[in-house]
Amino acid sequence: MASVLPNIGDVSYLEIDGVNVRLATGGRAGGIPAVLSSPWPQSIYAFRGILSEISSSAPYVAIDLPGFGMSQGRPDLMSPTGMARFIVRAAWKLGIKRMHGIGPDVGALAMLSAAADCPDLFESLVVGSGATSVELAAGGLTDLISSQPGAFAEAEGGDLAVGFVTQSAANPTPPAVMEDYWLSSSASRFDQAANYVRSYPEELPILKEQLHRIETPVLVLAGSNDPLVPPANGQFLVDRIKRSRQVLLDGGHLIWEDAAAQYGETVKDWIDGAYMQFDQRARDSK
């Protein structure tokens, strides 16, 4: 019997800002929605272990950002600032006026940039596992950042993605999910997605200058043993964002899968009200 993808809600495709994107929706009927952007080189199915926690607290929309997962890409969106503009347009298209933005990995930088430009859109942010300075990136991520466009064009991108997940994941990935990851990076899609991290030398200094403008409460949630994005990247954010803190879970880069139960519980606690504690501390100090 062929393996079946896990249930992550209602999966559909929607044209947003001229590109066809895949998303999954679910959760409770009311409240401020949680909008999750998928990590690379995975997809929205990377959230299979955390959505049940989030669904009891908020409606959710999990999105394969353009060029990632199974969503159509476009060159002008393959950078944190380009993707930030897309996130704002996606919220408008989905009728979302206020949201909890949850962006691990590549989505972290786009969510932060969007929050700096459109603070009224964000109730809170959960980010992490995304390089915040080229000098703080490590391992294979450093090689990807410095790679030339087309460096992987002749390789089978799906094999590169599966190889990375197989090597990095602490727990076995279900075959159907691994197939989704393979398809998400198949043929030249991996190389095209790599243009996002290739933009970091120009883009990350821009983000650095934006961070002090972010008033939104920010939780940096990452793995304590991440070989690609060490915890110093999260501290970089905490040092520059007024209302922020970092929580490190026991695991590596794929922490949303390595420690799904703890990751989901931490996000649930955050959107259930922990993010409001910044305001309470400010009142208590007066």
C-alpha positions in Angstrom: 0.0 0.0 0.0 1.3 3.4 -0.9 2.1 5.7 2.0 -0.2 8.6 2.6 0.7 12.1 3.6 -0.2 13.1 7.2 -3.2 15.3 7.9 -2.1 18.9 8.2 -5.5 20.4 7.6 -7.2 21.4 4.3 -4.5 21.6 1.7 -5.2 23.7 -1.4 -3.6 26.1 -3.9 -4.3 29.8 -4.2 -2.9 32.4 -6.5 -1.3 35.2 -4.4 0.6 38.1 -6.0 0.6 36.3 -9.3 2.1 33.0 -8.1 0.3 29.8 -7.3 1.1 28.8 -3.7 0.2 25.7 -1.6 -1.2 26.2 1.8 -2.9 24.3 4.6 -5.6 25.7 6.8 -7.2 24.5 10.0 -7.4 25.2 13.7 -10.1 26.8 15.8 -12.7 29.0 14.3 -11.9 32.3 16.0 -9.0 34.3 17.3 -5.9 35.8 15.8 -4.5 33.4 13.1 -1.1 31.9 13.1 0.6 32.1 9.8 3.5 29.6 9.3 6.0 29.7 6.5 7.7 26.4 5.6 11.4 25.8 6.0 13.8 24.9 3.2 14.4 22.3 1.7 11.2 20.9 3.3 7.6 22.0 3.0 4.5 22.7 5.0 4.6 19.0 5.9 7.5 19.8 8.2 4.8 21.1 10.5 3.0 17.8 10.8 4.1 17.4 14.4 3.2 20.9 15.7 -0.1 21.9 14.1 -2.2 19.9 16.5 -0.9 22.1 19.3 -1.4 25.3 17.4 -4.9 24.3 16.2 -6.3 24.3 19.8 -5.2 27.9 20.3 -5.7 29.6 16.9 -6.8 29.2 13.3 -3.7 28.6 11.2 -2.5 29.0 7.7 0.7 27.1 6.7 2.2 28.4 3.5 4.9 27.1 1.1 6.5 30.4 0.3 7.0 31.1 -3.4 9.9 29.0 -4.8 9.8 26.7 -1.7 7.8 23.6 -1.1 5.3 23.0 -3.9 4.7 26.7 -4.6 5.5 28.4 -7.8 8.5 30.7 -7.6 9.4 34.1 -9.1 12.9 35.6 -9.2 12.0 39.0 -7.6 10.6 37.2 -4.5 13.8 35.2 -3.8 15.2 37.4 -1.0 14.1 38.3 2.5 12.8 41.8 1.4 11.1 40.4 -1.6 9.5 37.6 0.4 8.5 40.1 3.1 6.4 42.0 0.5 4.8 38.7 -0.5 3.8 37.9 3.1 2.1 41.2 3.5 0.2 40.6 0.2 -0.7 37.1 1.2 -2.2 38.4 4.4 -4.3 40.8 2.5 -5.4 38.1 0.0 -6.4 35.8 2.9 -8.3 38.6 4.7 -5.8 38.6 7.7 -5.5 41.9 9.4 -3.5 40.7 12.4 -1.5 37.5 12.8 1.1 35.5 14.8 3.9 35.1 12.3 5.7 31.8 12.7 8.8 31.6 10.4 11.5 29.1 11.0 14.6 28.9 8.7 14.3 31.1 5.6 11.0 32.4 6.7 12.5 34.0 9.8 14.2 36.8 7.9 11.1 37.5 5.7 8.8 37.7 8.8 11.2 40.0 10.6 11.5 42.3 7.5 7.7 42.4 7.1 7.2 43.2 10.8 9.7 46.1 10.5 7.7 47.5 7.5 4.2 46.6 8.6 4.1 46.4 12.4 0.3 46.7 12.6 0.0 43.3 10.8 1.8 41.3 13.5 0.5 40.4 17.0 3.7 38.5 17.6 6.5 36.6 15.9 8.1 33.2 16.4 11.4 33.0 14.3 14.7 31.1 14.5 17.0 28.8 12.7 17.7 31.5 10.1 21.1 33.1 9.6 21.1 36.7 10.8 24.6 37.6 9.7 26.8 35.9 7.0 29.6 35.7 9.6 27.4 33.7 12.0 26.3 31.1 9.4 28.1 27.8 9.6 28.7 24.4 7.8 27.0 23.8 4.5 24.9 27.0 4.8 28.1 29.0 4.3 28.8 27.1 1.1 25.2 27.7 -0.2 25.5 31.4 0.6 28.7 31.7 -1.4 27.6 29.5 -4.3 27.2 30.9 -7.7 23.7 30.9 -9.4 23.4 27.7 -11.4 25.9 25.8 -9.2 23.4 23.0 -8.6 21.4 23.3 -11.9 22.7 20.1 -13.3 22.1 18.1 -10.1 18.8 16.5 -9.2 17.6 18.9 -6.6 15.3 16.4 -5.0 18.2 14.1 -4.2 20.0 17.0 -2.6 17.0 17.8 -0.4 16.4 14.2 0.7 20.1 13.8 1.4 20.1 16.8 3.6 17.0 15.8 5.6 18.2 12.2 6.0 21.5 13.4 7.3 20.1 16.2 9.5 16.8 14.8 11.0 17.0 13.2 14.4 13.9 11.1 13.7 12.8 9.1 10.7 10.8 11.0 8.1 7.7 9.3 6.8 8.2 8.1 3.2 5.3 10.2 1.8 6.6 13.3 3.5 10.1 12.6 2.2 8.6 12.2 -1.3 7.0 15.6 -0.9 10.3 17.1 0.1 11.9 15.5 -3.0 9.3 16.9 -5.3 9.6 20.3 -3.6 13.3 20.5 -4.7 13.2 18.4 -7.8 15.1 19.2 -11.0 16.4 22.8 -10.8 14.1 23.9 -8.0 16.8 23.4 -5.4 19.2 25.7 -7.3 16.5 28.3 -7.8 15.6 28.3 -4.1 19.3 28.7 -3.3 19.1 32.2 -4.8 17.3 33.2 -1.6 20.3 32.5 0.6 22.7 33.7 -2.1 21.0 37.1 -1.4 22.2 37.2 2.2 25.4 39.2 1.7 23.4 42.1 0.4 20.2 41.5 2.4 21.3 40.7 5.9 22.9 44.1 6.5 19.6 45.7 5.4 17.7 43.5 8.0 20.2 44.5 10.7 19.3 48.1 10.2 15.6 47.3 10.5 15.7 45.3 13.7 15.6 48.2 16.1 12.3 49.3 14.5 10.5 46.0 15.5 8.1 46.6 18.4 6.3 43.3 17.9 7.1 40.7 20.7 9.5 38.1 19.2 10.3 34.6 20.3 13.5 33.2 18.9 13.0 29.4 19.0 15.8 27.2 17.7 18.0 24.2 18.3 20.8 24.3 20.8 23.0 22.2 18.5 22.2 23.7 15.1 25.3 23.1 12.9 24.2 25.5 10.2 22.7 28.4 12.3 24.3 28.4 15.7 22.5 30.1 18.7 24.6 33.2 18.2 22.3 34.0 15.3 19.4 34.2 17.7 21.3 36.2 20.2 22.0 38.7 17.4 18.3 39.3 17.2 17.7 39.5 21.0 20.5 42.1 21.3 18.7 44.3 18.7 14.9 43.7 19.2 13.4 45.4 22.2 10.8 42.8 23.2 12.4 39.5 22.4 13.8 36.4 24.0 15.5 33.2 22.8 14.5 29.7 23.8 16.8 26.8 22.8 15.5 23.3 22.5 17.6 20.2 22.5 18.1 19.4 18.8 19.7 20.4 15.6 18.7 22.6 12.6 15.4 20.8 12.0 14.2 21.5 15.5 10.5 21.8 14.5 10.8 18.1 13.6 13.6 17.0 16.0 11.7 18.2 19.0 8.2 18.6 17.6 6.3 18.1 20.9 8.4 20.7 22.7 8.4 23.1 19.7 4.6 22.9 19.4 4.0 23.3 23.2 6.3 26.4 23.2 4.5 28.0 20.3 1.1 27.2 21.8 2.2 28.8 25.2 3.5 31.8 23.3 0.3 32.5 21.3 -1.9 31.7 24.3 -0.5 34.7 26.0 3.2 34.4 26.9 4.0 37.0 24.3 2.0 39.5 26.4 4.5 39.2 29.3 6.7 41.8 27.7 4.0 44.4 28.2 3.4 43.2 31.7 7.0 43.5 32.6 7.1 47.0 31.2 4.1 48.0 33.4 5.6 46.4 36.4 8.8 48.4 36.0 7.0 51.7 36.1 
